[in-house]
Amino acid sequence: MTELIGKLYEKLWRKVGGKPWTELVRGDQRNSPLTYLLIFLGLGILLYRVAGKNWWQIMVGFLLGILAGHFWW
């Protein structure tokens, strides 16, 4: 499974010019920040609507995931 994902990522890497997707998204975000702001605002509202009263538990889970990814990157 890991090899399949690696091959897929390599194909995508070559098609976009050898830049990582994070760099492409960062460049696009700098060109149109309002679009990304509205996208994440919409996702936050959707999360609130779907989760209802338990939205804060989901946000704590996201925070822990971000911290873990940050420390063990």
C-alpha positions in Angstrom: 0.0 0.0 0.0 2.8 2.4 0.8 4.5 1.7 -2.5 1.3 2.5 -4.4 0.9 5.8 -2.6 4.6 6.6 -3.2 4.2 5.9 -6.9 1.1 8.0 -7.1 2.8 10.9 -5.3 5.8 10.6 -7.6 3.5 10.8 -10.7 1.7 13.9 -9.3 5.1 15.4 -8.4 6.3 15.2 -12.0 3.1 16.6 -13.4 3.1 19.7 -11.3 6.7 20.6 -12.1 8.6 19.0 -9.3 7.2 21.2 -6.5 5.6 19.8 -3.4 1.8 20.4 -3.2 2.2 22.4 0.0 4.3 24.9 -1.9 1.7 25.2 -4.6 -1.1 25.7 -2.1 1.0 28.3 -0.2 1.6 30.2 -3.4 -2.1 30.1 -4.3 -3.1 31.1 -0.8 -0.9 34.2 -1.0 -2.5 35.2 -4.3 -6.1 34.8 -3.1 -6.2 34.8 0.7 -9.9 35.7 0.9 -10.8 32.5 -0.9 -9.0 30.4 1.6 -10.5 32.4 4.5 -14.0 31.7 3.2 -13.3 28.0 2.6 -12.1 27.5 6.1 -14.9 29.6 7.5 -17.4 27.4 5.6 -15.7 24.2 6.9 -15.9 25.5 10.5 -19.6 26.3 10.1 -20.2 22.9 8.6 -18.3 21.2 11.5 -20.4 23.1 14.0 -23.6 22.1 12.3 -22.7 18.5 12.0 -21.2 18.1 15.4 -23.8 20.1 17.3 -23.1 20.3 21.0 -19.9 18.2 20.8 -18.0 20.6 18.5 -15.4 21.5 21.1 -14.4 17.9 21.6 -13.7 17.6 17.8 -11.7 20.8 18.0 -9.6 19.5 20.9 -8.9 16.4 18.8 -7.8 18.5 15.9 -5.5 20.6 18.3 -3.9 17.4 19.6 -3.4 16.1 16.1 -1.7 19.4 15.1 0.5 19.4 18.1 1.5 15.8 17.6 2.3 16.4 13.9 4.2 19.5 14.8 6.4 17.8 17.4 7.1 14.6 15.5 7.5 16.0 12.0 
